[in-house]
Amino acid sequence: MLIVVQNLPVPLDRRVWLECAALTNRGYTVSVICPKGPHDPSYEQLEGVHIYRYKPAPEAEGLAGYAWEFGYSWVRTAALSVKVWRRDRFDVFQACNPPDTYWLLAQLWRLRRVLFVFDHHDLNVELFVSRFGEPHGLLKKLEYRGLQWLERRTLRSADRVISTNDSYRSIAMERGGRRPWEVTVVRSGPDTDQMRPIYPVSPRRPDQIRLVYLGIMGPQDGVDQVLLVMDELVHRRGRSDIRATLMGFGDCLQQLRAQATELRLDPYVTFTGRVDKVAIAEHLSGADIGLGPDLCTPLNDLSTMNKTMEYMAYGLPSVSYDLTETRISGGEAVSYVPSGDILSFADAVEKLADDHVLRRQMGRTARLRVVTSLDWRPSAEAYVHVFDELTGFCRPGPAVPMSRRLPDRDPHGREFVSLDDKAEFNRYLSERCAP
C-alpha cells in the first residue's frame, strides 16, 4: 500500500497513522509520502511503516501561491512514489485530500495496474465558499469551477471512496456519481485503549479552571473566537481564575498570538505550538473544559471535528458552536451554542466552570459515548475491509489487536486514571489531579 497525504506530516496526522497501523496489523506492507515536520528525517521506518518525506513548500498566498504549492507537492510526491515502487512495488495507491490533485498520479500508476482508493478528508468546494463566500467575478468563478472539476475527477476515478462521515458519503454519491457500495464510512474515532486520561504531572491549581483547544489554526477553524470568549470572561466578567491552553499550529498562529497580546490576554492564554502525543495527554488530562470554536460554515457544518472526540476520550466536557456533525459525534457530552454568539459561548463555559457536578456528569457521558459509539476499532475493520475486497488479500485477525490487560502506566511512566473505579473516576473528573 502507498498512502499519500499533503496537508500534515505523518504520524502527526492521527487518522492516517491509525490507518497505517490497521493495515500493518492485517499484514499489509505500508509506505507513506508526506511533507516534513520540524526535525523530521527524509525517510524512516516507524512501527513497520515506511515514511518518505519531502521539504514542504512555503506557505501559500493567493492563487499563484496555491498553484505553486500544489504543483510542487505533486511533483515531489510523484518522484517519491517512483522511489517507493523501486523499493517495493505497491498494489494500491491511497490519496488523502486536500488537495484533490492526486487522482492524476493515481491514473498514471493505473498503467501499472495499481488500484486507487480516495480517502475523503475535506470538502474543498465547501472550504472555498467558507473562506471566500459565493464566487463573484470571473477569476473566483473559474477557481470555484476548477475545484468542482478536480473533486469530480477524484471521486469518479477512484476504485473505492472512503468518507469520514455520512454527510461526506452523501456528497461522494451525489456529486461524484458513486454507488452506495463504492463509498465506505470510516470515522476518525480515537483508539480509546490508548487515548485515556492520565494523572497530570502538572495539575491545575485548585482555584483555577483550565480551558483547552486542540487542532489546526487556519482561517476556517475559528480559534479567534476563543480569544474573544476569553476577553469576555476575563475583562468583562472578571474571571481571572480561568486559563486557556491552545495547542496546534497553522497559518493563523502568529496572528492569533498578536491578537492575544492586543486583548491583554497573555497572562491567561498559552499557545503551545505543535504538540506530540505526550503533551496532548498531559494537557487534555489536566484541563476542565474543551473548546470547539469552529463557526457554522458550509465546510464545518458537515465535517467531523476530531478535537471533539479527543476531548471525549479524556472525559472532558466541551462547549461548541452548534454544527450538524458535531452533534452527531458529541451527543450530550457537549454544550452547544449558536454559531458566532460570543456571549452564549462564555455563558456555557462559565456554567461548566462553576458546576463541578455538571462537569463530572458530562465527562462520564463523554468517555462512555466515545468508547461505545465512536471508538476506532469498528472503523478500522471497515477501513481494512475495503482493501481486502479490492486486493483479495485477507489474513485472519483484527485490524486493531485487543488488549488482554490495559497497562496501569503509559510508556512515559505516567499513571492512567482508573476508569473502572467509579468513585475515583468521579473524583478525578471533578478535580483533574492525582489521588
C-alpha positions in Angstrom: 0.0 0.0 0.0 1.2 3.5 -0.7 -0.6 6.4 1.1 -0.2 10.0 0.1 -1.1 12.9 2.4 -0.1 16.6 1.7 -1.6 18.8 4.5 0.0 17.2 7.5 3.2 15.2 8.3 2.8 11.5 9.5 2.5 10.3 12.2 1.2 13.7 13.3 -1.9 13.1 11.1 -3.7 10.8 13.6 -6.3 9.4 11.2 -3.6 8.4 8.6 -1.4 6.9 11.3 -4.3 4.8 12.7 -5.0 3.6 9.1 -1.3 2.7 8.7 -1.4 0.7 11.9 -4.6 -1.1 10.9 -3.2 -2.1 7.5 0.1 -3.4 9.0 -1.7 -5.3 11.7 -3.7 -7.1 9.0 -0.4 -8.0 7.2 -0.1 -5.3 4.5 3.2 -3.5 3.7 2.6 0.2 4.0 4.5 3.2 2.7 3.6 6.9 3.2 4.6 10.0 1.4 4.1 13.3 3.2 5.7 16.7 3.9 8.4 17.0 6.6 7.6 18.4 10.0 10.3 20.2 12.1 13.3 17.9 12.5 11.7 15.0 10.6 14.1 12.8 8.6 13.6 12.3 4.9 13.0 8.6 5.5 12.3 6.5 8.5 10.7 3.2 9.3 8.4 3.6 12.2 6.4 0.8 13.7 6.7 -1.1 10.5 5.6 1.8 8.2 8.0 3.2 5.6 7.7 7.0 5.7 9.1 9.1 2.9 9.1 12.9 3.4 9.8 16.0 1.3 10.5 19.6 2.3 7.2 21.4 2.3 6.5 24.3 0.0 6.4 27.8 1.6 3.1 29.0 2.9 0.8 29.8 0.0 -0.8 33.2 -0.6 -3.2 33.9 -3.4 -4.0 31.8 -6.5 -0.4 31.7 -7.7 0.9 30.6 -4.3 -1.6 27.8 -4.0 -0.9 26.7 -7.6 2.9 26.6 -6.8 2.3 24.7 -3.5 0.1 22.1 -5.2 2.3 21.7 -8.2 5.5 21.5 -6.1 4.0 18.9 -3.7 2.6 16.9 -6.6 5.9 16.7 -8.4 7.8 15.8 -5.1 5.2 13.1 -4.3 5.3 11.7 -7.9 9.1 11.4 -7.7 9.0 9.7 -4.3 6.3 7.3 -5.5 8.7 6.1 -8.1 11.3 5.6 -5.4 8.8 3.6 -3.3 7.9 1.5 -6.4 11.6 0.6 -7.0 12.0 -0.5 -3.4 8.8 -2.5 -3.1 6.0 -2.4 -5.7 2.7 -1.4 -4.3 -0.8 -2.7 -5.3 -3.0 0.2 -4.0 -2.5 3.9 -4.1 -4.4 5.9 -1.4 -4.7 9.6 -1.7 -5.9 11.8 1.2 -7.2 15.3 0.4 -6.8 18.2 0.4 -5.9 18.9 -2.3 -7.9 17.0 -4.9 -5.0 16.7 -7.3 -3.6 13.2 -6.8 -6.2 11.5 -9.0 -3.9 12.2 -12.0 -0.9 10.5 -10.3 -3.2 7.6 -9.5 -4.2 7.4 -13.1 -0.6 7.2 -14.1 0.0 4.4 -11.7 -3.1 2.6 -13.1 -0.9 1.8 -16.1 1.0 -0.5 -13.7 -2.4 -2.0 -12.6 -2.3 -0.1 -9.3 -5.7 0.4 -7.7 -6.8 3.8 -6.4 -8.6 4.5 -3.0 -9.6 8.0 -2.2 -9.7 8.9 1.5 -12.1 11.9 1.6 -10.8 14.1 4.4 -12.2 17.5 3.3 -14.7 19.2 1.1 -12.6 21.6 -0.9 -15.7 23.2 -2.6 -17.3 24.0 0.7 -13.9 25.2 2.0 -13.7 27.7 -0.8 -17.2 29.1 0.0 -16.4 29.1 3.7 -13.3 31.2 3.2 -14.3 33.5 0.3 -18.1 33.4 0.1 -20.1 32.6 -3.0 -17.9 33.3 -6.1 -18.3 36.6 -7.8 -16.2 37.8 -10.7 -14.6 35.8 -13.5 -11.5 34.7 -11.6 -13.3 33.5 -8.5 -15.9 31.6 -10.6 -13.1 29.9 -12.5 -11.4 28.9 -9.3 -14.6 27.6 -7.9 -15.4 25.6 -11.1 -11.8 24.3 -11.1 -12.3 22.9 -7.6 -15.6 21.3 -8.6 -13.9 19.7 -11.6 -11.0 18.4 -9.5 -13.4 16.9 -6.9 -15.4 15.1 -9.7 -12.3 13.7 -11.3 -11.0 12.5 -7.9 -14.3 10.9 -6.9 -15.0 9.3 -10.2 -11.6 7.9 -10.9 -11.2 6.1 -7.6 -11.9 2.4 -7.4 -13.3 3.0 -3.9 -14.0 6.1 -1.8 -13.6 6.3 2.0 -15.6 9.1 3.7 -15.2 10.4 7.2 -18.9 10.6 7.9 -22.4 10.1 6.3 -22.5 13.8 5.1 -19.3 13.3 3.1 -20.6 9.9 1.8 -23.8 11.6 0.5 -21.7 14.1 -1.4 -19.5 11.4 -2.9 -22.6 9.7 -4.2 -24.4 12.9 -5.3 -21.5 14.9 -6.8 -19.2 12.0 -7.7 -21.9 9.7 -9.0 -20.7 6.8 -6.9 -22.9 3.9 -6.0 -23.6 3.3 -2.3 -21.5 0.1 -2.1 -18.5 2.0 -3.5 -18.3 4.5 -0.6 -17.4 3.3 2.9 -17.7 5.5 6.0 -14.6 5.3 8.2 -15.0 7.7 11.1 -11.9 9.2 12.7 -12.6 8.0 16.2 -9.8 7.6 18.8 -8.4 4.3 19.9 -9.8 4.5 23.4 -7.4 1.9 24.8 -4.5 4.2 24.0 -6.2 7.6 24.4 -7.4 7.7 28.0 -6.8 10.1 30.9 -3.6 10.1 33.0 -3.0 11.8 36.3 -1.3 15.0 35.0 2.2 15.7 36.0 1.4 19.5 36.3 -2.2 19.6 37.7 -4.0 22.9 37.7 -4.3 25.0 40.8 -7.4 24.2 42.8 -8.7 27.8 42.4 -8.3 27.8 38.6 -10.3 26.4 35.7 -8.4 25.2 32.6 -9.9 25.5 29.1 -8.2 23.7 26.2 -8.2 23.8 22.4 -6.6 21.2 20.2 -6.4 21.5 16.5 -5.2 23.3 13.4 -5.2 27.1 13.5 -6.3 28.1 10.0 -8.8 30.8 8.8 -11.7 28.3 8.9 -11.0 27.0 12.4 -12.4 29.9 14.4 -9.6 30.0 17.1 -10.0 33.8 17.3 -13.4 33.0 18.8 -11.6 31.5 21.8 -9.8 34.8 22.3 -13.0 36.8 22.1 -14.6 34.4 24.7 -11.6 34.8 27.0 -11.7 38.6 26.6 -15.4 38.5 27.7 -14.7 36.2 30.6 -11.6 37.9 31.9 -12.1 41.6 31.2 -15.8 42.0 31.3 -16.9 39.3 33.8 -13.8 39.4 36.0 -13.0 35.7 35.7 -9.3 35.9 36.5 -9.5 32.2 37.6 -9.9 30.9 34.0 -6.9 29.9 31.8 -6.8 28.7 28.2 -4.2 26.5 26.6 -4.3 26.5 22.8 -2.5 23.5 21.2 -1.7 23.4 17.5 -0.3 25.3 14.6 -1.4 26.7 11.3 -1.5 29.8 9.0 -3.1 32.0 11.7 -0.9 31.1 14.7 1.2 34.3 14.7 -1.8 36.4 14.0 -3.6 34.8 17.0 -0.6 35.4 19.3 -0.7 39.1 18.3 -4.4 39.3 18.9 -4.0 37.8 22.3 -1.4 40.4 23.2 -3.6 43.2 21.8 -6.5 41.9 24.0 -4.2 41.8 27.1 -4.7 38.1 27.4 -1.1 36.9 27.6 -1.3 36.1 31.3 -4.4 34.0 30.7 -3.8 32.3 27.3 -0.9 29.9 26.4 0.0 28.9 22.9 2.0 25.6 22.8 2.5 25.4 19.0 3.0 21.9 17.6 2.5 19.2 20.2 3.1 15.4 20.4 1.1 12.7 22.0 2.9 13.1 25.3 1.9 16.8 25.6 -1.6 16.2 24.3 -2.3 13.6 27.0 -0.9 15.9 29.7 -2.9 18.9 28.7 -6.2 17.1 28.0 -5.9 15.2 31.2 -5.3 18.3 33.2 -8.0 20.5 31.6 -11.6 21.0 32.7 -13.4 22.1 29.5 -12.7 21.5 25.8 -13.4 24.2 23.3 -15.0 23.8 19.8 -14.9 27.3 18.2 -15.5 26.2 14.6 -18.1 28.6 13.2 -21.0 27.2 11.2 -19.8 27.3 7.6 -20.7 25.0 4.7 -17.5 23.1 5.4 -17.6 22.9 9.2 -21.2 22.0 9.5 -20.7 18.8 7.5 -17.2 17.9 8.9 -16.4 15.7 11.8 -14.3 17.5 14.4 -11.6 15.2 15.7 -11.0 17.5 18.6 -14.5 16.8 20.0 -13.9 13.1 20.1 -10.4 13.5 21.6 -11.8 15.7 24.4 -14.4 12.9 25.0 -11.7 10.3 25.2 -10.2 12.1 28.1 -13.5 12.6 29.8 -13.7 16.3 29.0 -17.0 18.1 28.7 -16.8 20.7 25.9 -18.5 23.8 24.6 -19.0 24.0 20.8 -20.8 26.1 18.2 -23.9 24.1 17.0 -22.8 22.1 14.0 -24.7 19.1 12.4 -21.8 16.6 12.5 -20.6 17.8 15.9 -24.0 17.0 17.4 -23.7 13.5 15.9 -20.3 13.0 17.5 -20.8 14.7 20.8 -24.4 13.9 21.8 -25.0 15.0 25.4 -21.3 15.4 26.2 -21.1 18.8 24.5 -22.8 22.1 25.4 -24.0 23.6 22.1 -24.4 27.4 21.5 -25.5 29.4 18.4 -22.7 30.0 15.9 -20.8 33.2 16.5 -22.6 34.0 19.7 -19.7 35.0 22.0 -21.9 35.8 25.0 -23.7 32.4 24.8 -20.3 30.6 24.5 -19.0 32.5 27.5 -22.2 31.7 29.4 -21.8 28.0 28.7 -18.1 28.0 29.7 -18.9 29.8 32.9 -21.8 27.4 33.7 -19.4 24.4 33.5 -16.6 26.3 35.3 -18.9 26.9 38.3 -20.5 23.5 38.4 -18.1 20.6 39.1 -21.0 18.1 39.3 -22.2 19.0 35.8 -18.6 18.8 34.5 -18.3 15.3 36.1 -21.6 14.1 34.6 -20.8 15.3 31.1 -17.2 13.9 31.4 -18.5 10.5 32.3 -21.0 10.7 29.4 -18.3 11.8 27.1 -16.0 8.9 28.0 -18.8 6.3 27.8 -20.0 7.6 24.4 -16.6 7.6 22.8 -15.9 4.1 24.0 -19.3 2.6 23.0 -20.1 4.5 19.8 -17.0 6.3 18.4 -14.0 4.0 19.1 -11.6 3.5 16.2 -11.9 -0.3 16.2 -15.1 -0.7 14.2 -13.8 2.0 11.8 -10.5 0.2 11.4 -12.3 -3.0 10.4 -14.4 -1.2 7.9 -11.3 0.5 6.5 -9.2 -2.6 6.1 -12.2 -4.5 4.6 -12.1 -2.0 1.7 -8.5 -3.2 0.9 -9.3 -6.8 1.5 -12.2 -6.6 -1.1 -10.1 -4.8 -3.7 -7.0 -7.0 -3.4 -8.4 -10.3 -2.4 -5.9 -10.5 0.4 -7.3 -11.4 3.7 -5.3 -12.6 6.7 -7.3 -13.6 9.8 -7.1 -11.3 12.8 -8.4 -7.9 13.9 -7.2 -4.6 12.4 -6.6 -3.3 15.9 -5.4 -6.1 18.3 -7.5 -6.3 21.5 -5.5 -5.6 24.7 -5.6 -8.5 27.1 -5.0 -6.2 30.0 -4.6 -2.4 29.8 -1.4 -1.2 31.4 -1.5 0.9 34.6 1.0 3.4 33.2 1.8 4.9 29.8 5.2 4.4 28.1 6.5 7.6 29.9 5.6 6.2 33.3 2.6 8.4 33.9 -0.3 6.6 35.8 -3.6 6.1 34.0 -6.7 7.1 35.8 -8.7 4.0 36.9 -11.8 4.1 34.8 -13.4 1.1 36.5 -13.3 2.7 40.0 -16.4 4.9 39.8 -15.7 6.9 42.9 -12.1 7.6 41.9 -13.0 8.4 38.3 -15.7 10.8 39.6 -13.2 12.5 41.9 -10.7 12.9 39.1 -13.3 14.4 36.8 -14.1 17.0 39.4 -10.6 17.8 40.4 -8.4 16.8 37.5 -5.5 15.9 39.8 -3.7 12.9 41.3 -5.4 10.9 44.1 
